Structures are given as structure tokens and as C-alpha cells.
Amino acid sequence: MVESNPRLSRRSLLAGCLAWGLLRPLESLAIGPLNQFRIARLRFPGDRRIRPHALSTLASEVRLQTSVNVSPEIPQIQLHSGELFHHPLLFWIGDRRFRRLSPTAAGRLKTWLEAGGTLVIDNVGDAGPSPDFDSTLRAQLKSLFPRIPLRKIPADHVLYRSFYRVDYPAGRRIDRPWFEALELDGRLAVIYSTNDITGAWSRDPNGGKWSMDVQPGGRRQRQVAINLGINLVEYTLCQDYKDDQVHLDHLLRKRNWKIRPRNGSVHSNGLDQD
């Protein structure tokens, strides 16, 4: 069963936001590793360890190019883990049909998404997007949110300019010049790519040479993919707030985790929305 009516207090929300990577000027407000944002990977029993170093590359690029204090460690999170709600951004990387989630796991994923989590899904089939992964993914999302379909993200969406201006969502390839998303409460909760963006971020185990060629645009296309990854992190942290500095008060409001219990009412962290 899904945990009944979990709540996030103002104090726990503040601690969570600090853990999710507030900027370096705010480091003194946190203790130890809680002041670092952690990019995490969603794992399932029996899935393959594909693109194992891609998210480490993204974390490194975010550290180098932005003010966000990102941990170099990439946690591997399963849906039953007590760490799930410590991570507002998860990546799901798939290339084949997967077993449908159990009711308990599906309920936890739905609760996490409704509470404010952002799930980025990358379809990374070798010769193109995997049709088996695509079909099982769409069926899984439909079972979670039967009335909310995946839709194309419009080209003028803030995601494409949350840090860098990105004209198209390139990855290791450009199978479709768009992302799709499942939108909850006006934000992109699930972002779906079929362009193998993690393939464009993949390096060898020592962090040296790139592991995979990028076609057709080569180095320039790879940089677009990296910029897009940075935008995904910035969007998760700030959503539609774009400015040179991220203010704590505003971030707490925009990163407002909400828990929707079974009776349909909404519990928030107690902060008013803008």
C-alpha cells in the first residue's frame, strides 16, 4: 500500500531544499553533504546498467557551468527506498521492454510525482528509440495518470531557456525534434526523450574520451545535449523562475512539495504560492 497521507512540514521542506542543491552562497545554511544537489538514477530490479557514467558527466558540467553545488555521486534509487523523497530529479534510462510496476511501486512513483518530483525518461535504443520500451512506458504512465496524456513540449517552453537557450532537444541522435511531457499542476512532472541524451553525455570510466559518436551534428550537437541537461537541472530547481540568482524564499515556493491524500485534498508545505 502507498504510505497514507505523508506530510512535509516547513522545517522538512527547508532541509530538503538545502539537500537538493541551493546555490553556493547558501552553503553555510546546511551541514555536511545536505547542501549538495544530487542527480539520481531510478533503478528497477533486473534492469541493465546502461549509460553508467552519463549522469556523472552531467553533474560535472552543472558544477563547472553554473552556481549549483552538485554532488559528484550519483545515487541509484529504487521506488521502495526511503531515500526517494530526498531527490526531486530522477533519470530513468531504458532500452527494452520492462516488467510493469507493482501496485505498491506504482503508487509510490505516482505520489512522488504528485508531490513535486521530476522524472526524466531517456529511450536509448542502439539504432533508434526502442519500440518495446516506448510501448510499455506509455502503458505504465497511462495506468498512473489515465486522464493526463504525454504531449509535445512547445518550443517556447521555459525548459528550453531555463539556463541556456536551446532551440531543439538533441541527444546522441535526433530521432524526434521534440520532448514529450506529462504535466501536473502546470509543471512538467515527466519529461520523455527518444533522442538518447544520456548517450551524448557518456564518457569512458575514467572520464576521458566520449564513449559514443553523436550524429549527425557531432561536437556541436553534443554541446546542445549538455546544455539541455543543465536546463533540466535548473528547471527542476527553479521551474519557471529565470534570474541570475535563485532566492531561498522564492525557491521554497516554487519547489513546493505537495501531497495529495486519498480524499483528494492537497496538503502543502504551508507557504503561499506566488
C-alpha positions as CSV (number, residue, x, y, z in Angstrom):
1,M,0.0,0.0,0.0
2,V,1.0,3.6,-0.5
3,E,2.0,5.4,2.6
4,S,-1.1,7.2,3.9
5,N,-1.1,11.0,3.9
6,P,2.6,11.8,4.3
7,R,3.2,15.4,5.0
8,L,6.2,17.7,4.5
9,S,6.5,20.4,7.2
10,R,8.1,23.8,6.7
11,R,11.2,22.5,8.5
12,S,11.5,19.3,6.5
13,L,10.9,21.2,3.2
14,L,13.7,23.6,4.1
15,A,16.0,20.7,4.9
16,G,15.0,19.1,1.7
17,C,15.6,22.2,-0.4
18,L,19.0,22.5,1.2
19,A,19.7,18.9,0.3
20,W,18.6,19.5,-3.3
21,G,21.3,21.9,-4.1
22,L,20.8,25.5,-3.1
23,L,23.5,27.7,-4.5
24,R,27.0,28.1,-3.1
25,P,26.3,31.4,-1.3
26,L,23.8,29.4,0.9
27,E,26.1,26.6,1.8
28,S,26.5,27.9,5.4
29,L,22.9,27.1,6.0
30,A,23.4,23.4,5.6
31,I,25.6,20.9,7.4
32,G,27.8,18.4,5.6
33,P,26.5,16.8,2.3
34,L,23.0,18.2,2.8
35,N,24.0,21.3,0.9
36,Q,24.6,19.4,-2.3
37,F,22.0,18.7,-5.1
38,R,22.2,15.1,-6.2
39,I,21.3,13.9,-9.6
40,A,19.9,10.4,-9.1
41,R,19.1,7.4,-11.3
42,L,15.9,5.4,-10.9
43,R,16.6,1.7,-10.9
44,F,14.4,-1.4,-11.1
45,P,15.2,-5.0,-10.1
46,G,16.9,-6.7,-13.0
47,D,17.4,-3.7,-15.3
48,R,20.7,-3.3,-17.2
49,R,23.3,-0.8,-16.2
50,I,23.4,1.1,-19.4
51,R,25.0,4.6,-19.8
52,P,26.6,4.1,-16.4
53,H,28.8,7.3,-16.5
54,A,26.4,9.7,-18.3
55,L,24.9,11.3,-15.2
56,S,28.4,11.8,-13.6
57,T,29.3,13.8,-16.7
58,L,26.1,15.9,-16.4
59,A,26.9,16.6,-12.7
60,S,30.4,17.7,-13.6
61,E,29.1,20.0,-16.3
62,V,26.5,21.6,-14.0
63,R,29.2,22.2,-11.4
64,L,31.5,23.8,-14.0
65,Q,29.0,26.0,-15.8
66,T,26.5,27.0,-13.0
67,S,26.4,28.0,-9.4
68,V,24.5,24.9,-8.4
69,N,26.5,22.8,-5.9
70,V,26.1,19.3,-7.4
71,S,27.4,16.2,-5.7
72,P,29.7,14.0,-7.9
73,E,28.0,11.0,-6.5
74,I,25.0,9.6,-8.5
75,P,22.6,7.7,-6.1
76,Q,20.8,4.7,-7.5
77,I,17.3,4.9,-6.2
78,Q,14.6,2.2,-6.2
79,L,11.0,3.1,-5.6
80,H,10.8,1.3,-2.3
81,S,13.8,3.2,-0.9
82,G,13.3,5.6,2.0
83,E,15.6,8.0,0.0
84,L,13.1,8.5,-2.8
85,F,11.6,11.7,-1.4
86,H,15.1,13.2,-0.9
87,H,15.5,13.5,-4.6
88,P,13.4,15.9,-6.7
89,L,15.1,14.8,-10.0
90,L,15.4,11.2,-11.2
91,F,16.5,9.8,-14.5
92,W,15.1,6.6,-15.9
93,I,17.2,5.2,-18.8
94,G,15.7,2.3,-20.8
95,D,16.2,0.4,-24.0
96,R,13.9,-2.6,-23.8
97,R,10.5,-3.8,-22.5
98,F,10.3,-3.8,-18.8
99,R,8.0,-5.5,-16.2
100,R,5.1,-3.4,-15.2
101,L,5.5,-1.8,-11.8
102,S,3.8,-3.5,-8.8
103,P,0.8,-1.6,-7.3
104,T,3.0,-0.6,-4.4
105,A,5.8,0.7,-6.6
106,A,3.4,2.4,-9.0
107,G,1.7,4.1,-6.0
108,R,5.0,5.4,-4.7
109,L,6.0,6.8,-8.1
110,K,2.7,8.5,-8.5
111,T,2.9,10.0,-5.0
112,W,6.4,11.2,-5.7
113,L,5.4,12.8,-9.0
114,E,2.3,14.5,-7.5
115,A,4.4,15.7,-4.6
116,G,6.7,17.7,-6.9
117,G,9.2,15.2,-8.3
118,T,10.5,15.5,-11.9
119,L,11.2,12.3,-13.8
120,V,13.3,12.4,-17.0
121,I,13.0,9.3,-19.1
122,D,15.5,8.6,-21.9
123,N,14.8,6.0,-24.5
124,V,18.3,4.9,-25.6
125,G,17.9,2.1,-28.2
126,D,21.0,1.5,-30.2
127,A,19.7,2.0,-33.7
128,G,16.9,4.3,-32.6
129,P,14.3,4.5,-29.8
130,S,13.3,1.1,-28.6
131,P,9.6,0.5,-29.6
132,D,9.3,-2.1,-26.8
133,F,10.4,0.4,-24.1
134,D,8.2,3.1,-25.7
135,S,5.0,1.0,-25.7
136,T,5.5,-0.4,-22.1
137,L,6.4,3.1,-20.8
138,R,3.3,4.7,-22.3
139,A,1.1,1.9,-20.9
140,Q,2.7,2.4,-17.5
141,L,2.2,6.1,-17.5
142,K,-1.4,5.8,-18.7
143,S,-2.1,3.4,-15.8
144,L,-0.7,6.0,-13.4
145,F,-2.5,9.0,-14.9
146,P,-5.3,7.8,-17.2
147,R,-6.6,11.3,-17.9
148,I,-3.3,13.0,-18.5
149,P,-1.5,12.1,-21.7
150,L,2.0,12.7,-22.8
151,R,2.1,15.8,-25.0
152,K,4.8,17.6,-27.0
153,I,6.6,20.3,-25.1
154,P,6.2,23.5,-27.1
155,A,9.4,25.1,-28.5
156,D,8.8,28.3,-26.4
157,H,8.6,26.4,-23.1
158,V,10.8,27.7,-20.3
159,L,12.6,24.4,-20.1
160,Y,14.4,25.4,-23.3
161,R,15.7,28.6,-21.8
162,S,15.9,27.9,-18.0
163,F,19.7,28.4,-18.3
164,Y,20.8,28.1,-21.9
165,R,18.7,28.9,-24.9
166,V,18.2,25.5,-26.6
167,D,16.4,25.5,-30.0
168,Y,15.8,21.8,-30.2
169,P,16.2,18.8,-27.9
170,A,19.2,17.0,-29.3
171,G,20.9,13.9,-27.9
172,R,23.2,11.2,-29.4
173,R,20.8,11.3,-32.3
174,I,17.8,13.4,-33.2
175,D,15.0,10.9,-33.7
176,R,12.3,13.4,-32.9
177,P,12.9,17.2,-32.6
178,W,10.8,17.5,-29.5
179,F,10.4,16.2,-26.0
180,E,7.1,14.9,-24.6
181,A,5.8,15.6,-21.1
182,L,3.2,14.7,-18.6
183,E,2.1,17.9,-16.9
184,L,0.8,18.1,-13.3
185,D,-0.4,21.4,-11.8
186,G,1.2,23.4,-14.6
187,R,4.7,21.9,-14.3
188,L,6.5,19.2,-16.3
189,A,6.4,16.2,-14.0
190,V,7.5,13.6,-16.6
191,I,9.8,14.5,-19.4
192,Y,10.3,11.9,-22.1
193,S,13.1,11.9,-24.7
194,T,13.6,9.4,-27.5
195,N,16.9,11.0,-28.6
196,D,19.3,9.3,-26.3
197,I,20.5,12.4,-24.4
198,T,22.4,10.3,-21.9
199,G,24.4,8.7,-24.8
200,A,25.6,12.2,-25.7
201,W,26.8,12.6,-22.1
202,S,28.6,9.2,-21.9
203,R,32.3,9.1,-21.3
204,D,34.7,6.2,-20.6
205,P,35.0,5.1,-17.0
206,N,38.0,7.4,-16.4
207,G,36.0,10.5,-17.5
208,G,38.2,10.9,-20.6
209,K,37.1,10.2,-24.1
210,W,33.5,10.3,-25.2
211,S,32.0,6.8,-25.4
212,M,29.6,7.3,-28.3
213,D,29.5,9.2,-31.5
214,V,26.9,11.9,-31.9
215,Q,25.1,12.0,-35.3
216,P,24.5,14.0,-37.4
217,G,25.8,17.1,-35.7
218,G,28.9,15.9,-34.0
219,R,30.6,18.1,-31.4
220,R,28.1,21.0,-31.7
221,Q,25.1,18.6,-31.2
222,R,26.8,17.1,-28.2
223,Q,27.1,20.6,-26.6
224,V,23.4,21.2,-27.3
225,A,22.7,17.9,-25.4
226,I,24.9,19.0,-22.5
227,N,23.2,22.4,-22.4
228,L,19.8,20.7,-22.4
229,G,20.9,18.6,-19.4
230,I,21.9,21.7,-17.5
231,N,18.5,23.2,-18.3
232,L,16.8,20.1,-16.9
233,V,18.5,20.5,-13.6
234,E,17.8,24.3,-13.5
235,Y,14.1,23.7,-14.4
236,T,13.8,21.1,-11.6
237,L,15.2,23.5,-9.1
238,C,13.5,26.7,-10.3
239,Q,10.7,25.7,-12.7
240,D,9.6,29.0,-14.3
241,Y,11.8,31.3,-12.3
242,K,14.6,32.6,-14.5
243,D,17.0,35.1,-13.0
244,D,20.7,35.5,-12.2
245,Q,20.2,34.4,-8.6
246,V,17.8,31.9,-7.0
247,H,16.4,33.3,-3.8
248,L,15.6,31.0,-1.0
249,D,12.1,32.3,-0.3
250,H,11.1,32.1,-4.0
251,L,12.7,28.7,-4.4
252,L,10.7,27.3,-1.4
253,R,7.5,28.5,-3.0
254,K,8.3,27.2,-6.5
255,R,9.7,23.9,-5.2
256,N,6.6,23.5,-3.1
257,W,6.1,19.7,-2.5
258,K,2.5,18.8,-2.2
259,I,1.0,15.6,-1.0
260,R,-2.4,14.6,-2.4
261,P,-4.0,12.1,0.0
262,R,-6.7,9.7,-0.9
263,N,-9.6,12.1,-0.2
264,G,-8.4,14.4,-3.0
265,S,-7.4,17.4,-0.8
266,V,-4.0,18.9,-1.1
267,H,-1.6,19.4,1.8
268,S,1.3,21.8,1.1
269,N,4.3,23.0,3.0
270,G,2.4,25.9,4.4
271,L,3.9,28.6,2.2
272,D,1.7,30.7,-0.1
273,Q,2.1,30.3,-3.8
274,D,3.0,33.4,-5.9
